[in-house]
Amino acid sequence: MIHRADKVLDRILSRYKLDAEQGEFLNLLRDWENLVGPEAAEHTRVCDLLPASPGEGGILKIRSDHPGWIQMLKLQEEKILKNIQAKFPNLNVRGLRIFVG
């Protein structure tokens, strides 16, 4: 029997009591390679979405395996943020915090 992916995902999210924002964050994690490119995705990982002050967007926390990748993402930060905001508007991401770890 074949089930629609959105229905299966809804059941999984409800089973683990994940709300829509958490589900959207999981989708962002899955789509990271498309957001930053395959090479950058190989060297970086999203760790967390830090909440911001009321009325402001959140900060996406990203771990890099080398300082050079921090520089690469910083050079593309505006483009990456626009892509995230277009695909995942409910997350309200307004900035990136990138660190080596």
Order of alpha helices (4+ residues) and beta strands (2+ residues): alpha-alpha-alpha-alpha-beta-beta-alpha-alpha-beta
